[in-house]
Amino acid sequence: MSLPAPLRIAIAGSSGRMGRMLIEAVVMSPDCRLAGALDLAGSPALGSDAAAFLGKASGVKITADLREGLADADVLIDFTRPEGTLAHLAVCRELGVKLVIGTTGFDAQQKAQIGAAAADIGIMLAPNMSVGVNVVLRLLEQAARALNEGYDIEIIEAHHRHKVDAPSGTALQMGEVVAAALGRDLKQCAVYGREGVTGERDPSTIGFATVRGGDVVGDHTVLFAGIGERIEISHKASSRNTFAQGALRASRFLAAHGAGLYDMGDVLGFDKKASVS
């Protein structure tokens, strides 16, 4: 019996830290094949073999030409910046290439663009691809419902010095999950900074604290502080490989599904949202 054809995956931002981790994960996965590698125009990596940093020859050259890089791909995995992801989105929609988006920092209008494109292609959008983080999100929903009175809620996150957005997309998603479980609107109850004489804490708020420094991959803690006890639900990532493996799992999910906007809850079987196709 012949084996099924490998899933053909292209990687955006292929010379960056996360891009290289994704390339390594694809190259090491027997059911996947590296089909394209994208980078910014002017990158010194353009024209080089995408797997050269591994001491391997993939036969895929890094390119800034989106159509060239996506020509042989089933799925594009994108952990770049919002403006870059939206440019990739337009070409993926045109070519029928499915898209796994791990980029964070989208505003409401940009999210609407992604949602519109999902009418034509399968898109998996998640601020954190880690399986562990998405299990934590489910735990937070349950905890918030149980601890809905008498507990102050604070979200603390830490990332490396190069991260450009704050709070992290994961921290915001945690806040949204908790707020929804409590029947609140995060836009109305979030507090993103405290300084000076702030007065007593409003018990209806959800606070955020951000730490940036060193090479921290990603730490997130949600604190439920009551009288006489504290409950902390935490996730700490020690390697970007956890995000890469989650992105591959998402890619395999998209390969088996039609057009629609999905999240990691769908990938892990937590939610059963119907495809729009």
Steps between C-alpha positions, in 0.01 A plus 500: 500500500638840404535765768291819475671799344671721758335827597675779311574788737647845434648712779487881528780690671726206430827653619363615837511307829149362470531447125806281546331301773204441267728392215678255728167358617379453142828342384492258795137396444466202262143595404597855398715652229649849486346655189592867531690750712418871507692796632507876463650663193857598583555215744856363473348150510327536163613237251650270762367153579235531771646209700867600470511596871426133578785380282244353260394569142123535466505609139285800598650845451393792717312755291321832540265417209174388663363319196826318446522398864139381513476337157550145630348540848186359658540708817694811604605537865542866593644635828602845374346848540139606430581696185705213358239240588226699327711523184553123514128452567401672175725276290400184689136583431577552132694174467281286727778439755381437855651713776610439859539838673701531821558873454375724782409867526209514252243775548125447451506608135788265419323211672197578285716467187615159616143397569392610152778296335384193694196488271737371230785318679560316824666724760616404848549812712643474852725734699665192650540164326617316811279204586570567868390863480175399336433246773565781750239715321243228559602475868470878537145493372405247766692679776346839422149360522574336834687803642252762383464672837760623748806453281710770333640397163843600374683377188880513501705426189872506419677484163839563345634850440425489125122461528332810359140476626366510854313344663569183305228357281485199730448719807219684323339172397519381860331823606228456240432143611476602866287807426259301284463233770413777747258673263724805465640691202881510516504834319308648791667328795868465402764704686833504314710711734508652848703797618473751781203519735254266331252452782367163606477227244166478318395136547336489157829565316751260348857626534794441270872521578770473234866404539755524216856379528772260394403194300178402680304292249164559666362481854134559587327487838140578588463580868167466683565677832241450772493553874724238658599325178639551151456275198755529220464336160827525308665395178872541437654430161868405496534450123335636189471141385172473691353769271647334191349161586165664567517674162566167326204349682290795380626450144395137503158607630456752218603241242196295604252789513348748258477877503427661834659683792625260766692523826704258708187398686377351174835332437494338846133406476383744769257688274290376212461794265365426156695587191357780290558306180 
